[in-house]
Amino acid sequence: TFYNYLRSLDKELSQIGSGYDSGGWVWSNLHCFDWNGESPISQKALYESFIKPVSKALLQKQVEILKPDFIVFLSGISAAKTRNEFLKCVALPKQNHCQKTAYLWEFRVDVTDEVERHIHCIRTHHPSARKPDAQRALTESQKLLRRLIEERASLNR
């Protein structure tokens, strides 16, 4: 399901034209482990003592090394607390692009490595979500990311 989402996203973003390079995608899991093919969260003691701190460190290191301009989180609402613990998430004021709903919202992550910078983030549902609103939000997330990339490109001209 992630591959299908990325393929569809690449197709949407390829309409940008010469300013778009499809070689810049990285796919990672918020929790860098599964547990017997299931979510690691169900293993409370192991999760708190090992999985959570290692996953947090790995995500922070990925952000530090890769220096993304944008992050798209494809996860359920229940992951918001963990994501906010892992990264410094800051709510954005109401945007023209989208309104915060249970299915799609924007926020930023503040990072200080060599310089202070902000990563524009989008959160929508996991690509395997079946609800019609979740599927619409997945499609809208792709259009939103395209608009954000086009805006950034126009500012850099």
N, C-alpha and C positions, 0 to 999 in steps of 0.2 A: 504494500500500500504506500509506503514512503517513496519507493521508486516511481510509482505512477504519479504521485503528487509532484515530485521533482521534475519528471518529464513534462507534465502539464504546465508547471511553473516555467520551465525553460522555454516552452512554446510561447507562453504569454510574454515573457521577457524578450524573446527574440524579435518581437515587433518593435522594440526600441531602436534597433538599427545598429550602426557602427559603434555606439557607445556602450554596447553590452557584450561582455565576455562570459560565455557559459562555463568557463574553466574555473570559476571562483566559488563553487559550492562545496561545502563541507557538511556532512551528515553525522550527527552524534546524538547519543541518548542522554537525557538529563541524569538518569541513574545509569552509571556505566556497567551495570551488572544486571543479570536476571537471576532468578532463583528457581531452578528446575523448570525453566520455561515460563515462569510467572514473575509478577512484579516482586522486587526485593522488599518492598515496604511491609509485606505480610510477615516477614521475619524480624519482629521488633527489636530484639536484643542485638542481633547481628547487624541490622540496619543502622541502629543508633551508634554502635561501637565501631563499625568498619565501613559499611557500604556508603552511608551518608557522607562521612568526612572525606573518603577517597573520591567519591563522585564530585563533591564540591571542589576539591583541589584540582581534579582533572578538568572540570569545566572552566574554572578560573584560569588555569594554565593555557587552555585552548584559546580563550579570549585574549590573554596576554600575548601569545605567540602569533595567532592568526590575525589579530586586529581587525575584526569584522566591522563593516559599516552598518550592517543590518543583521538581525537575528530573527528567525521565524521559529517560534515555539509551537510545535504540533502536539499538544497535550491537553488532557482534560482539565477542568476547573480545579480539581483536587490537587494538581501539581503547583498551583500558584504559591502556596505557603512555602514549599520547598524551594522553588525558583527564587522567591524573594529572600530566602535565607542564603542561597548560594551567591546571588548577585545583588548589587545595590539597585533595585528597581524603583523607578520614580514615575508616578502617574503623570501623564501629559494632560494639559488642559483640553477641553472638548475640541476635537479636530473637525475640519470639514471632511476629512477622508472617511472617518468612521466614528460611530458612537460606541462607547463601551457597552457591550452586551455580554451575555453569558457565552456567546459563540465567537466573538471577534473583538479584540481591543488592541490599542497601541499603548506603548509605554517606552521609557528609555532606561538604559543601564548606564550609570556613571562609572567610568573607569579612570583610574590614575595609574599610568605606568610611566613612560617617559614624560608625557604631558597629560593633562586632564582632557578627557574626551567623552562624548556621549554616543552610545550605540542605539539606533532607532530599532525598536522591537515590535513585533506583531505576535499575538497569541491567538491561536484558533484551535479547533478540535483536532484530535488524531484523525489521520486520513481514513481510518476504518470506521469512523462514526457513521451511523446509518440514518440518524434523524435528518429530515429535509433541511431544517435550519442550520444544522452543522455542515451539511454538504454545501449549502449556499455560502456559508461563512468561509469554507475552504476556497471556493471559487473567488469570493470577494477578497480574500487575503492575497491572492495572486495579483489581482488588479490593483490593490492597494500598494503592494510592493513595487509593481511596475511604475505607478505614479510617483512613489517616493524616490525611486532610482532616477526617473526622468527629471524630477525637481532638483535632485542633487547634481545631476549632469548639467542642467541649465545654470546652476549657481557657479559651477566650475568653468564655465565658458568665458 
